[in-house]
Amino acid sequence: MTFRRFAAPAILGVLVSLSPALAAEPITQSADGSIRLSGGIGLLDLKATELVYDGGSKLSQLEWESRAVTLYTASVIADLSADWIVQATLRYGDGGDSGMTDYDWIEPFNDGTSKDGWSDRSIHPDTRLKYYVDGDISVVRSVYRTEAATLGIAGGFRYTDVRWDAYGGSYLYSVNAPRDDIGTFADGERGISYRQRIPVFYTGITGAATIDRFGFSGGAKIGVTSGINDIDHHWMRDLRFDDRMKPAPVALLSAEVSYALTDKAGLYFGASFENVFRKRGDTQILERSTGNSDVSKDSAGAAFRSVAVSFGIKGAF
């Protein structure tokens, strides 16, 4: 249930980002063109899943979502040689429409652990994305090049930091019988804050091609998180949960289509997808009022997914 956290800790999931392949065309560059700056704007959807386990049984699942988040992107690209490129990208997300739903499976009132078999549920429409920040640095080695197409191998590191705050909401709990307790939390009262930090190492392929005025580019990458770190504050109980997940696989896909209006301006549409697969981990529970803490092994789980689109006008000068 929303403002109750079991001694078997929890988890989450979270986050991510617009691929470097989707960055806007250079808006400025050095005299020889070897260093380029670009900026863009787009929309981002985020979904994080936070889980609590007791051995093999799922006790709780919190789903954090944000839709239509405004995503700002800035990149620096440097050509080290004809075949080597280094790119650094910073992304920041703001606004959007967020929500959180909290499901619990408490015996004897639950009907298994399916989504519809929950014993307790709370819904929090007043959930706010406090921030989304993502930094990425990559190196690309060209392995094939013609006047109209290129293919390269990429490797890099990305770090994501995201946080939500959930306020108010309504609940349906099971106290003496299944789903017999209905109520609401005070509007504007902060119940749970959730922060996730995700370091990712990745590798993959990138490519681009030009046909007349149309340009096509994209990439497919696989990676691994060295361990998702998240912090969950339950403010009403004055409890803090620090979770560390085991390494998890990551998949990243991106694609873009552009159309050149002039030599220095054009239209583009791009999309990217990222999935951090679910993994379990350990939790440290801190009672903030007393300073007492405890550790629960393998009692948390987390997953994260993001979808981004980018569109607008490209320009260079």
Secondary structure, DSSP 4 states (H G I P E B T S, - for coil): -TT---SS-----------GGGSPPEEEE-TTSSEEEEEEEEEEEEEEEEEEEETTEEEEEEEEEEEEEEEEEEEEEEESSSSEEEEEEEEEEE--EEEEEEEE--TTT--TTSGGG-SEEEEEEEEEEEEEEEEEEEEEEEEEE-SSEEEEEEEEEEEEEEEEEEE--EEEE-SSSTT-EEEEPPTT-EEEEEEEEEEEEEEEEEEEEEETTEEEEEEEEEEEES--EEEEEETTTTEEEEEEEPPEEEEEEEEEEEEESSSSEEEEEEEEEEEEEEEEEEEEEEETTT--EEEEEEEEEEEEEEEEEEEEEEE--
